[in-house]
Amino acid sequence: MAEMRFDGKVAVITGAGGGLGRCHALLLASKGASVVVNDLGGSVDGSGEGSVSPAQLVVDEIKAAGGDAVADANSVSTEKGGAAIIKTAMDKFGRVDILINNAGILRDKSFAKLTFDMLNLVIDVHLHGTINTCKAAWDIMKKQQYGRIVNTTSAAGLFGNFGQTNYAAAKMGIVGVSKVLGIEGVKNNVMVNILAPGAKTRMTEDILGPMADKMSPEQVSPIVAYLAHEDCSVTGEIFSAGAGRTAKIFVGAAQGYFNEAVTLEDIRDNFGKICDETGYAVPKNAMEEIGMVMPMMK
C-alpha cells in the first residue's frame, strides 16, 4: 500500500518541545511535512520564564534527520500569542495546512481547594489557547480551501477525574469548540477532529501510575497524523488513543420517554425508560438531537 506522505504541507504543533507534541512533530516531519515546533518552554504548571530551547531541540532532531522545521516560543494563552505562532508558519513557509493543538499545563486540586487563579490559567492555556490558534489559522485555511485541525481533549473532560475540575472544564470546552468548527469548516475542506490521548509524559507520569510504562507517546501520534492527512474525510469526531488502542468516542442519546403533557410523576415512573440506552442514537449536530422527538409527535 502507498505510504501516506505530507510533502508540501506545513504543520503547526503547539506544546511540541517534548512528550506527545514532540512525537507528533517527528512523525509528520519524517513523512515530509515542514513543521513549526511551538513550545513556551515553561514548567508543567505553566510557571517559569519560558525558553525556546525545548522547541529548538526538536527542530534540531528534525533537521538532523533531513527534515525542515522552525522553533517558536510564543504562548498560546493569549490572542496575540496565538496569532504570532501562525505568523511564524506564514513567515517561514508561506502557508498553514495542519494545526495540532497539544499545548497544556496541569494545576490539579480538589474543587474545595481550587483557586480562581488555578482555574483561569488552565482554561487560558487549554481552551483559550486552542481558540487563539484556530482563530489565527481559520481564514488562511478557508481561503486556501484546505486545512486539517486536531485539537486535544482528555478523558478527564469526557468522563471526569478527581481533582481536575479546571482541566476537565477546559478539555470539555475544546470538544464543544471543535464540534462547531467541524460543522462550519467542512464546506471549505477544513476538517476538525478531537484527540483524547493517554501517554506517559512529564504531565501524566505521576497520574498514570504503573500503567505509564506501557503508554508511550509514540503510540498516539499515528492517529494524529491520519487525522491531519489530506485523505482524512471525517470531521467533528473524537478519538481515544493510548497503549496501542485507538478508538472512536461518541456522545449518544437514548430514545427516551415521550409525553407531550409530561408531569413530574411521569418522570419518576418512567425514569428507567428515560435512562435506557437500548437503541441509542449518535446525532451529528444539535438539530439532529432535537429532531429525535419528531417521529414521536402526532
N, C-alpha and C positions, 0 to 999 in steps of 0.2 A: 504494500500500500504506500501511497505517496506520503512523504514527510510533510508535516504541517510547518510552514515557514512564516516569518514575519518580515521578509525582505522589503525595504522601503517604508516600513511602518515605524512610527515614533510612539514610544510608550512613556508615560509619566507615572512613576510609582512613588507614593509617599511612604514615609517610615521605612525606607529601603536600606538603611545603614546596617541592618542586622536582622536576624530571625526570619520571619515569613517574607518580609519585603525584599530582603537580600536574595532569597531563593527565587522569588518571582522575577527579580531583575536578571539574575544569572541565567535562568531558563529562557526568558524572552530574548535576551541578548545572544544566547547560543543558537537561537533559531533565526537570527538575522535582524532583530529589532534594534533600533537606536533608542537608548534609554536615558531618561532624566532620573537620576537617583536622588530622591529628596530625603533628607533626614536632618532634623533640627540638632541632633547630637546631644540631647539632654538625657536626664535620668528617667527611670521607669515612671516616676510620679510626676514628671514634667518639670522638675526643678533643675537648676543649673543654667549656666550661660548659653549652652549650646555650642556646637562646633561642626564645621564642615567635614571634619576628619572621618567619621564613620561612613559618610556618603562617598568621600574620596577614596577610601579603601576599597569599596565595592566597585567604583569606577575603575580603579587600578586593576582589579581582578578581571573585569570585563575586557579592558584593553589588552591585558596580558594574554587573554585567550583569543584575541583578534577581533573583538567587537568594538562598538562605538558607544560612548556614554559621556555624560556630563554630570557633575555633582551640583546639588542645590541644598542650601541650608535654611530656606525660608520656613516660617511656621505656618501650618495650615489653619491655625486657630483664629486668624483674622482675615477679613476680606482682602486687605492689602497683601497679606502673605500668600493667600490662595492665588491671587492674580499674578503675583511675582513668580510663583512656581510654573504656571503655564507660560508666562513670558519667557522663562528660561528655555523652554522647549521651542518656542517660536523663534527666539533669537538664534539658537544654536542649530535647529534642524528645519525650521520653516513650517512646521505643521504639528498637529497632535492627533493621533489616531486612537490611542488607548490611554485610559486613565484608570489606575488601580489605587483606590483609597485604602491604605493599610495603616497609616499612622495612628498611634494610640498611646494612652497612658492609663495607669491604674491609681486610684486613691480609694481603696476599699475600706468601708466602715459599715457597721450595722446602722440602720436608719436612726436609732436613738442617738448615736454618736456622730452622725454625718453633719458636717457644717456646710453652709451655703457656698463657701469658697471651694470646698472639695467637689460639690455638685457642679458648680458653674464651670470650673476649669475642665473637668472631664467632658461635659457637654460641649464646651468650646472646641476642644480638640477633636472629639469623635464626630458629633453631629454637625456642628457648625463647620468643622474642618472639611467634612465631606461635601457640604453645600458650597463652601467657598471655592473649592477646586472645580466642582461640577459647573458652577455658575460661570467661572472663568473660561472653561473649555466648551461650554454648551453651544454658543453661537458659532465658534470655529468649526465644531463637528457638524452642526446643521448646515452651514454654508458649503462645506465640502461633501455633504451628503454621505458622511461615513463617520462612525465612531463606535467604540466599544468601551463601556464603563463597568468596572467591577467594584462594588462597594462592600465593605466588611462589616458584618453584624456579628453576633455572638449567641451561643446557646444560652448565655446568661440573660440576654434580652428576650429571646424567643420562648424560653421555658422557665426563667427565673433562677437565681442563685443567692444564697445567703450572703449578706454583706456587700452586695453590689447594686444597690439602688441607683446610684448615679450612672454607673457603667451600663446597666440594663436599660435605663431610660434613654440614654444616648443611642445605644445599639438598636433598640426597637424603633426609635425615631428614624434611623437610617433605612430601615425596612420600608417605612411609610414613604419617605422621600424617593427611594429607588423604585417603588411600585408606581408612583405617579410619573417619574421620569421615563420609566419603561413604556408607559402608555403614550406620553407626549412625544417621545423621540422616535418611535417606530416609523413614522411617515418619512423621516429623514435618514433612515437606516442607521440610527443611533440606538444601539441595544444596551440596556442597563440591567445587570443582574447582581445578585447578592450572595456573598460567601460567608458561611459560618464555620470558621476553621478551628481545628483542635490540634495544637502542636506544642512541643517543648521550645519555649523561647525564654528570654530573661523576664518577660511579663508573666509567664504562666508556670514556670518550673516549680514554684512553691505552692501552686494551687493544684496541679495535676497529681502530685504525689508519685507513687510507684509507677503509674501509667506513663509518666513523662518519657521514660527511656524508649518506649515503643512508639512514640509520636513525634517523628521528625518533621520539620517544616518542608523538607523536600517532597513529602507525600501529599502535600496540599497544593503545591504550585501547578501540577498538570491540569487540574480543573480550572484554575485561574487562567492559564494560558489558553485553554479551549474556549472559555467564555470571552476572551479577548481576541479571538481569531475571527477573520472575515467569514469563515464557514459557519460560525455560530449564529443561528437564526432565532433563538429563544430570547425573550426579554421579560423583565419583571419577575424572575424566578429566584428562589432561594436554594442554595446547595450547601450541604454539610460535607466537610472533608477532614479526615483525621485518621491516623494509624492505618492507612491503606484503604479505608472505607470511604466511598463517595456516594452521596445520596441526595435526592431532592427532598426538601422540606416544604410543606404547603399548609395553608390555612384553609380549613374545611368548615362547612356549615351544615348542621343537622337539618333534616326535613322539618322537624319541629311539630308543634301543635297549632292548629288554626281554628279560630273562632272570632268572628267579627265583633261579637258582643262579649269579649273575654272579660272575666272578673278575677278578682284576687283568688277566690276559691277555685276557679278553673285552673289557675296556675298551680296551686297546691295539688289538686287532684290529678293533673297531667304532667307533673314535673319530670317524671320518668320518661315520658314521650318527648318532652322538650329536650332532654339530655341524651336521647337515644341516637347514637352515631350511625346506626344502620342506614345505608343508602345515602350517606352524606354527599354533598356536592363541593366542588372546588371552584368558586366563582373567579373569573378573570379580572373583575373590577367591581366597584361598589354597586353599579347599576344592575349587574348580574345577580348580586346577592339580594338586592331589593326585589328584583324580578322573580325570585323564587316563590313569592307569595301569589303571583298572578294566576297560576293554574288552580289554586285553591279557592279563588274568588268566584262568585256566581256572576 
